[in-house]
Amino acid sequence: MTQSSTTGGEEAIAKESEAAKLNRMILRRMQKALAEDPEVDLLSKFPSGYSQRLARNRAVSTSDSEHKAINPKRRRIESPPMSFAKDDTRSRIRASDEALTLSPLSKTLEVSLALDNGAPLAERITRSLAQSEILYSTPGGTSVVLKLDHTSIVKIVHGEPDLTEYKTIEFLETHISRDYYPKPLGLVRLSGYTLMFMSYVPGKTLEAAWPTLDETQRISIRDQLDRVLTELRSLPCPEGTSLGGVDGKGCKDSRRRERRTLHPIYTHQEFLDFLFSNPHFGSVIYIKFIRTFLNSHHSPRSVFTHGDLRLPNIIVDDDPNGMPHITGIIDWELSGFYPEYWESLKVTNCLATNEDSDWYLYLPKCISPFRYPVQWLVDLIWDKHIE
């Protein structure tokens, strides 16, 4: 008797239509919202496009019923449940959640996600993520980069969205003709994560390639980088634009931890105020003394800056003659308009006293610390006093 009841229940669940599933999911969301706030505006909890989704799902249900009527033995084959490692970010992105499009998806990405098959965007995204290849992941899974196919990747970041990187590549797409940065393909918010879809930059990191390069090849890479960065640094800073990211979120200074300006800053003196506001060791007099080396009546130019130009962020490949060439630069989250010496300081962020990589002897001329020796040395001293 018990077995018969259980079997009947399982059949009832299996027969539940997509439209019914949608309504049941929304009902659970309503009940949760009502429990948290009895005076909640329930209408605001309905997902956008609800009526259209319901009509589409009901049409699918009708179509399934017609197929079953023709062939009663025909059964809908369900996809197997997706399983991930415990710390895999993909395990926390749910197809049942509503996907919010922050920036339109490109035609290329729509084809990749098969958006024309009628399934909700969240479902198509989660299925694509399940089949993707992990390129990079931070400890704890707060950020991960996945390769969707040979043309596209997605960078997934948890928490409050920082759109500096995505807004930067959008900016570069309209201001730079050469393709040495990822192309923006779309921006989505889903399950508390920001998904930045970008074009895939083929090749390998310069970190992996550097030990295999000879002197001629290393000089070639240095000169290529110099041309790329010179073009970037020639981009005009729009009139009235504050320093920092092109998204208007202000300046960032990444050292022991990342700091950001709380308010827009427009002058070099305000930028120095931000730098020297970092919690530090040393007396007020000592810090004031080293800062005097940077005080000048002449304010440096504001130029477009990558801000994190390291070997892992430079992608290279071999040309038909076997010579390495730069295919792209990635990780633009620290980029923006900064004082012209800023790139020279940040390019040596990882330079250690026991450094064994001679990459630092081949830095591009336009950002060489030798062009800004006072600023570089003052920053070196200052960095040692930061808590």
Residue, then its C-alpha position, 0 to 999 in steps of 0.5 A: m500500500t505504501q509502495s503504491s502511494t509513493t509510486g503514484g506521488e512520484e508520477a505526479i511530480a514527474k508529470e508537473s508542467e514547466a508552467a506549474k513549476l514556475n508558479r510554485m517557485i514564485l509562490r515559495r518566493m512570495q511566502k518567504a517575503l511575506a514571512e520576513d515582512p507581512e506588509v511587503d509589496l508582493l507585486s514587486k516580487f514577481p519576476s520581470g516577464y512573468s506573463q510571457r514566461l508562463a505563456r511560453n511554458r504553458a505552450v511547451s506543456t501543451s506540446d508535450s501533452e500532444h506528443k504523449a497523446i500520439n505516443p503514450k510511452r514517450r517520456r521526456i528525458e530529464s538532464p542529469p543533476m549537475s554536480f560540482a566540488k564543494d568550493d566550486t562557484r558554479s554550485r551556488i548559481r541556480a537556474s531557478d533564480e532570476a537572471l538580471t541583464l545589466s548589459p545586452l548579450s552579444k549575438t555571438l554569446e546568444v548563439s553560444l548559450a543557445l538562447d533561441n531554444g526558449a529556455p529562461l536565461a538563467e537555465r541556459i547560463t547554468r547549463s553552459l557553466a556546467q560544461s565550461e573549463i576552469l581557467y582560474s579560481t581564487p581561494g574560496g571561490t569568490s572569483v572564477v574565470l571559466k572558458l565557455d568555448h573557443t570564443s568566449i569566457v565568463k568572469i564570475v565575481h561574488g558580492e557587490p558588483d565591481l564593474t570597472e573591468y567590464k566598463t573598461i573593455e567597453f571603453l576600449e572597444t570604442h577608443i582603440s582599434r587594435d584587438y589586445y583586450p577582451k571584447p565585452l559580450g554581456l553582463v548578467r547578475l545571477s544568484g548574488y554573482t556578477l557574470m562578465f562575459m568576454s571574448y577569449v584571448p588565445g595563447k598562453t601567459l607571458e609568465a609561462a612563456w618567459p623562461t623559454l624566450d631568448e634575448t631577441q624574443r624578450i626585446s621584441i615582447r618589450d617593444q610590442l608592449d611599449r607600442v601598446l601602452t603608448e597608445l593606451r597612454s595617449l587616450p585623452c581623459p574626458e573633460g571633467t572626468s575624475l581620477g580612477g576607473v572609467d565607471g566613475k567608481g574612483c581610484k584604487d590602491s592595491r597593496r596589502r589590501e585594496r583601498r578605494t576612494l570614497h569620493p571622486i577626486y580630480t587633482h593630483q594633491e587629492f590623489l596624494d591625500f588618498l595615497f598617504s591616508n593609508p594606515h601606516f607606521g612612522s611619525v607624522i613628521y617623517i611621513k610629511f617629509i617623504r611626501t614633500f618629494l612629490n609635492s610640485h607646482h607642476s601636476p602630472r598628466s592623467v593617462f590611461t593605466h592598466g594598473d596590474l601589468r604582470l606576466p600572468n596578465i599578458i597573453v602571447d602566442d607564436d606567429p608563423n615564423g615562431m616569434p612570440h607576439i602579444t595577443g592580449i592583456i587581461d584583468w583590467e579591474l585596476s585600470g583607469f585614468y591615473p597620474e602618468y607615473w602610476e603604471s611605473l609604480k604598479v608594474t613592480n608591485c611583485l618585485a622582491t629583494n630575492e627576485d629571480s625573474d629578469w622580466y623587470l630588466y625588460l620593462p617597456k620604456c614608456i613605463s620604466p621606473f627610470r622615467y619617474p625615479v623620484q616617485w618610484l623611490v618614494d613609493l618604495i619607502w612609503d610601502k614599507h610603512i603601510e600596516 
